[in-house]
Amino acid sequence: MAEAMTPPAAQAQGVPHTRREALRGHAAMLAFSVLIAGSFSLGARVANLIDPVAITALRFVLASVAVAVFAQVAGPGLPRRAFAAPWRYLVLGGLYAIYFVLMFEGLKTALPVPAAAVFALTPLMAAGFGWLVLRQITGPRMAFALAMGGIGSLWVIFRGDLSALARMEFGRGEAIYLVGCAAHALYTPMVRRLNRGESPVTSTFATLVAGSVILLVWGWGAIRATDWANMPAIVWITLVYVAIFATAATVVLVQYAALRLPSAKVMAYSYLTPVWVILLEGLLTGGLPGLIVLPGIAAIVLALVLLLKD
């Protein structure tokens, strides 16, 4: 089974190969799974109120500013040498921009719960990309854990109703979001592949700036056409949340974890996201799930425990 990182690779990227570092990577992705869940519920409520490229561009710009302020005030700063070979950040920023734009585009027609079901496929795609990019091998135990987590995630999403799963229509919105999830899954191994010792904060800032440039060029027409002055309050609330918590914070967390764990393990925490989405939707709509979801949650927890053993 592939380890989180071999000692030579870890030393080359400034990350010590220790059990403690791996556990920190797991903790980072646990926080990621919570923060990203809010973007599903909020995103579904504003997807038809604003152009996906326009909100994603402003989201990246605001997130870049937030990370820069953090780096200067509370972090290690932004050393110039970290920005060598800027094409690396255009690749990473492009992949992340694709994911977020297609997420909002997909949520125009896909509901939050089916979208979360599509997101649950990300760990499996990450395992495939991990092998293609880094030759990370998914051993029997990790494969079993990924399968168990996927089953548990689907059980939670459809609340144990297999007929509901069979009836789920894979429409245009879900298909669009699936392409975005593929970009997200590829992003994870590419972080490690392209890293040259930069800290997660520095790499995140460069990635977000590169993504901002791509989005501003790509979506300038949509940005200019958007009536920002008359946007509903929910759009601004969503923008602040996705910029600070679901972009700046989560990109740092993924970069941090990707340097300490195999790609499949990093994205395995996506299995928890549907749990948080359903709980959040329940709080917003007053319809919390019943005990029927407990077997699915137990399967997800078992999967994560198995992944913690390496």
C-alpha positions in Angstrom: 0.0 0.0 0.0 1.3 3.5 -0.8 2.5 5.4 2.2 1.7 9.1 2.7 5.0 10.1 1.3 8.4 8.4 1.1 11.1 10.0 3.2 13.1 11.4 0.3 10.0 13.0 -1.3 9.0 14.4 2.1 12.4 15.9 2.7 12.5 17.4 -0.8 9.2 19.2 -0.1 10.0 20.2 3.5 7.5 17.8 5.0 8.8 15.4 7.6 7.5 11.8 7.1 6.0 11.1 10.5 2.8 9.7 11.9 2.1 13.0 13.5 2.3 14.8 10.1 -0.1 12.2 8.6 -2.6 12.7 11.4 -2.4 16.5 10.9 -3.2 15.8 7.2 -6.3 13.8 8.3 -7.4 16.6 10.7 -7.0 19.2 7.9 -9.3 17.1 5.6 -11.9 16.6 8.4 -12.1 20.4 8.6 -12.3 20.6 4.8 -15.3 18.3 4.7 -17.2 20.5 7.1 -16.4 23.8 5.4 -17.1 22.6 1.8 -20.6 21.4 2.8 -21.9 24.9 3.2 -21.1 25.7 -0.4 -23.6 23.1 -1.6 -26.5 24.5 0.4 -25.6 28.2 -0.3 -24.6 27.5 -3.9 -27.9 25.9 -4.7 -29.7 29.0 -3.5 -27.8 31.5 -5.6 -26.8 29.4 -8.7 -29.7 31.0 -10.7 -29.1 34.5 -9.4 -25.6 35.2 -10.7 -23.4 33.9 -13.5 -21.1 31.1 -12.3 -18.0 32.6 -13.8 -18.7 36.0 -12.3 -19.2 34.8 -8.7 -16.2 32.4 -9.0 -13.9 35.1 -10.3 -14.8 37.5 -7.4 -14.6 34.6 -5.0 -11.0 33.8 -6.1 -10.0 37.5 -5.9 -11.4 37.9 -2.4 -9.8 34.6 -1.3 -6.4 35.7 -2.7 -6.6 38.9 -0.6 -7.6 36.9 2.5 -4.7 34.5 2.2 -2.3 37.3 1.5 -3.4 39.2 4.6 -3.1 36.0 6.7 0.4 35.2 5.3 1.7 38.7 6.1 0.0 39.1 9.5 0.0 35.6 11.0 1.8 33.4 8.6 5.3 33.0 7.1 5.0 35.8 4.5 5.2 35.3 0.8 8.8 34.7 -0.3 9.6 35.6 -3.9 11.5 32.5 -4.6 8.3 30.5 -4.1 6.9 31.9 -7.3 9.5 30.4 -9.6 8.0 28.5 -12.6 4.6 30.3 -12.4 3.1 27.9 -14.9 2.7 25.5 -12.1 0.2 27.7 -10.4 -1.7 28.3 -13.7 -2.2 24.5 -13.9 -3.4 24.3 -10.3 -5.5 27.5 -10.4 -7.0 26.4 -13.7 -8.1 23.0 -12.2 -9.6 24.6 -9.2 -11.3 27.3 -11.2 -12.9 24.6 -13.5 -14.2 22.8 -10.4 -15.9 25.8 -8.8 -17.3 27.2 -12.0 -18.8 23.9 -13.0 -20.1 23.4 -9.4 -22.2 26.5 -9.7 -23.2 25.8 -13.3 -24.3 22.3 -12.3 -26.3 23.5 -9.3 -28.5 25.5 -11.6 -30.4 22.3 -12.3 -29.0 19.8 -9.8 -30.3 19.8 -6.3 -27.8 19.8 -3.3 -28.3 16.1 -2.4 -27.8 14.6 -5.9 -24.8 16.9 -6.3 -23.4 15.6 -3.1 -23.8 12.1 -4.5 -21.7 13.1 -7.5 -19.1 14.6 -5.2 -18.9 11.2 -3.5 -17.2 9.8 -6.6 -14.3 12.2 -6.1 -12.2 9.8 -3.9 -12.3 7.0 -6.5 -11.3 9.4 -9.3 -8.5 10.8 -7.0 -7.2 7.2 -6.6 -7.0 6.8 -10.4 -5.3 10.2 -10.9 -3.0 9.4 -8.0 -1.7 6.4 -9.8 -1.5 8.2 -13.2 0.4 11.2 -11.8 2.4 9.8 -8.9 2.1 6.0 -9.3 0.4 5.9 -5.9 -0.9 2.4 -5.4 -4.3 1.7 -3.8 -3.8 -1.4 -1.8 -6.6 -3.9 -0.7 -7.3 -2.2 2.6 -7.5 1.3 1.1 -9.7 0.0 -1.7 -12.0 -1.6 0.8 -12.1 1.6 2.8 -12.9 3.7 -0.3 -15.7 1.3 -1.3 -17.1 1.2 2.3 -17.0 5.0 2.4 -18.7 5.3 -1.0 -21.5 2.9 0.1 -22.0 4.7 3.4 -22.1 8.1 1.6 -24.8 6.9 -0.8 -26.8 5.4 2.1 -26.7 8.7 3.9 -27.6 10.7 0.8 -30.6 8.6 -0.1 -31.4 7.8 3.5 -31.3 4.0 3.0 -33.9 4.1 0.3 -32.4 2.0 -2.5 -35.4 2.7 -4.8 -34.6 6.5 -4.5 -31.1 5.7 -5.7 -32.4 3.8 -8.6 -34.8 6.6 -9.5 -32.1 9.3 -9.4 -31.9 11.0 -12.8 -28.4 11.8 -13.9 -29.2 15.0 -15.7 -27.3 17.8 -17.3 -26.5 19.5 -14.0 -25.0 16.3 -12.5 -23.0 15.6 -15.6 -21.5 19.2 -15.6 -20.6 18.8 -11.9 -19.0 15.4 -12.5 -16.5 17.1 -14.9 -15.8 19.6 -12.2 -15.2 16.8 -9.7 -12.8 15.2 -12.1 -10.8 18.5 -12.1 -10.9 18.5 -8.3 -9.7 14.9 -8.1 -6.8 15.7 -10.5 -5.8 18.8 -8.6 -4.9 16.7 -5.5 -2.0 14.7 -6.9 -0.9 17.7 -9.0 -0.3 19.7 -5.8 2.4 17.2 -4.8 3.7 16.7 -8.3 4.3 20.4 -8.8 5.3 21.4 -5.3 9.0 22.6 -4.8 9.0 23.1 -1.1 6.5 25.9 -0.9 4.4 26.2 2.2 0.7 25.4 1.8 -0.2 29.1 2.5 2.3 30.4 -0.1 1.2 27.8 -2.7 -2.5 28.5 -2.0 -1.9 32.3 -2.6 -0.2 31.7 -5.9 -2.8 29.2 -7.0 -5.7 31.6 -6.2 -4.0 34.5 -7.9 -3.4 32.3 -11.0 -7.0 31.2 -10.9 -8.2 34.8 -10.5 -6.3 35.8 -13.6 -7.7 32.9 -15.6 -11.3 33.7 -14.5 -11.0 37.5 -15.0 -9.8 36.9 -18.5 -12.3 34.2 -19.2 -15.3 35.8 -17.6 -14.8 39.5 -18.0 -17.9 39.9 -20.1 -20.0 38.1 -17.5 -18.5 40.2 -14.7 -19.2 43.5 -16.5 -22.8 42.3 -17.3 -23.6 41.4 -13.7 -25.7 44.0 -11.8 -23.7 43.9 -8.6 -25.5 46.8 -7.0 -28.8 45.0 -7.0 -27.7 41.5 -6.0 -29.8 40.0 -3.2 -28.3 39.7 0.2 -28.0 35.9 -0.1 -25.6 36.3 -3.0 -23.2 38.5 -0.9 -23.5 36.1 2.1 -22.7 33.2 -0.2 -19.8 35.1 -1.8 -18.2 35.9 1.6 -18.6 32.3 2.8 -17.3 30.6 -0.3 -14.4 33.1 -0.6 -13.1 32.8 2.9 -14.2 29.4 4.2 -14.9 27.3 1.1 -12.0 28.6 -1.0 -9.2 30.3 1.0 -9.4 27.9 3.9 -10.2 24.7 2.0 -7.4 25.3 -0.6 -4.9 25.7 2.3 -6.2 22.5 3.9 -6.1 20.4 0.7 -2.6 21.6 -0.1 -1.5 20.9 3.5 -3.0 17.4 3.4 -1.9 16.6 -0.2 1.8 16.9 0.9 1.2 14.4 3.8 -1.3 11.8 2.4 -2.0 9.8 -0.8 -4.5 11.5 -3.1 -7.2 8.8 -2.4 -6.9 9.4 1.3 -7.1 13.2 0.9 -10.3 13.0 -1.1 -11.8 10.2 1.0 -13.0 12.9 3.4 -15.4 13.9 0.7 -17.5 11.0 1.9 -18.3 13.0 5.0 -19.6 16.0 3.0 -23.0 14.5 2.3 -23.5 14.0 6.0 -22.8 17.6 6.7 -24.9 18.7 3.7 -28.0 16.7 4.8 -27.6 18.0 8.4 -27.3 21.6 7.2 -30.2 21.2 4.8 -32.2 19.8 7.7 -31.4 22.8 9.9 -32.3 25.2 7.1 -35.6 23.4 6.1 -36.5 21.9 9.5 -36.3 18.3 8.2 -33.5 16.5 10.0 -32.8 12.9 8.8 -34.0 10.0 10.9 -32.1 7.1 12.4 -32.1 5.3 9.0 -28.9 7.2 8.1 -26.9 5.8 11.0 -25.7 2.7 9.2 -24.3 4.9 6.4 -22.6 7.2 8.9 -21.1 4.1 10.6 -19.8 2.8 7.3 -18.1 6.2 6.6 -16.6 6.3 10.1 -15.3 2.7 9.6 -13.8 3.7 6.3 -12.0 6.7 7.8 -10.7 4.6 10.7 -9.2 2.1 8.2 -7.6 5.0 6.3 -6.1 6.3 9.6 -4.2 3.0 10.2 -1.4 3.8 7.7 
